């Protein structure tokens, strides 16, 4: 039997979202066409946009449907950079961001961007005071609502307020937080002046049970963005191309369900996670939970197994029927130390010895028990394979 504890990478498709996708996929017509069939398609698309906006406390016109979180992040960061006020060159970038953000900013340095790195705390937090100190005169800033590896939840309200006070456009990556943290785009923007403070927020549907391949960028009306894709005036001209009606409908359904379940499911997942962490530390006393012990995503257990090779531990658990991760799924299969763990001030050795267990809607007691039944033996064997680790 397979026990899946990698919901942070992608969570199973919700049956309701699948049904919504199948129903919407039978709609005839292009939403940009002016005939009756096209307008029927447009109606379904805009209803989905309104439903997504209602959950996220945004205006429907601010919802730009994309192919997922990575495209949303690229549209936000590249779009804000290329539409910036001339003379501004700095991008405020906390350490430990997702590679979709880090790699995009790295690419922008070839266009003249200068990176202002903000250190993480030992708990993987973005300290608002450190973030604020790097803002003056910046072209834009970006930050995670919740760290996708360590699970630490940041103070997005303080970060947004700081950017507004410094008159800097801010992008928030809410991909990992979606479905676990209450997200109010309007609330986080507050009374920020047009074009500064929080102007963009990235989301991915497959984190809440929508199909892979649909996401969204919330782009404030006042956001100055240069489009990545050209060739049409769809979605305020920010993303050209025929719009995915079925994906939008499925995303709307999955997001509504995730929000309706969020508080109760959060309590359930925290209880399961706490049992998992206590059990792991009982079986492996040297194991250490990384990230903030309290302000963290409810289903996240980011665990350091000192002296073990993370890849070996992952393989041994997989053989035992347990699916986990060494970090971000976007880096899976790449034998590199976790940049998040190193940003927390840990050694490269530690950064190669972590596993992320992430629980979700389909997680059960049996999944926790499967980990606990296998972890002691897997750790003993992985530690024996770890003599070549560098300190």
FENJOMO-V984696 format. One line per field, one symbol per residue. ss: DSSP state (H for helix, E for strand, C for the rest). burial: + if it has 9 or more other C-alpha atoms within 8 Angstrom, else -. A space follows every 10 residues. Layout:
# FENJOMO-V984696
ss = ???
burial = ???
This chain:
# FENJOMO-V984696
ss = CCEECECCCC CCCCHHHHHH HHHHHCCCCC CCCCCHHHHH HHHHHHHHHH HHHHHHCCCH HHEEEECCHH HHHHHHHHHH HHCCCCCCCE EEEECCCCHH HHHHHHHHHH HCCEEEEECE CCCCCECHHH HHHCCCCCCE EEEECECCCC CEECCHHHHH HHHHHCCCEE EEECCCCCCC CCCCHHHHHC CCCCCCEEEE EEEEHHHCCC CCCCEEEEEC CCCCCCCCCC CCCCHHHCCC CCCCHHHHHH HHHHHHHHHH HHHHHHHHHH HHHHHHHHHH HHHCCCCEEC CCCCCECCCE EEEECCCCCH HHHHHHHHHC CEECECCCHH HCCCCCCCHH HHHCCCCHHH HCCEEEEECC CCCCHHHHHH HHHHHHHHHH HHHHCCCCCC C
burial = --++++++-+ +-++-+++++ ++++----++ +++---++++ ++++++-+++ ++++++++++ +++++++++- ++++++++++ +-++---+++ ++++++++-+ ++-++--++- --+-++-+++ +-++++-+-+ ++-++--+++ ++++++++++ ++++++--++ ++++++++++ ++++++++++ ---++--++- -+--++++++ ++++++++++ +-++++++++ --++++++-+ --+++-++++ +---++++++ ++++++-++- -+--+++-++ -++-+++-++ +-++--+-++ ++---+++++ +++++-++++ ++++-+++-- ++++++++-- -+----++-+ ++++-+++++ ++++++++++ --+---++++ ++-+++-++- +++-++---- -
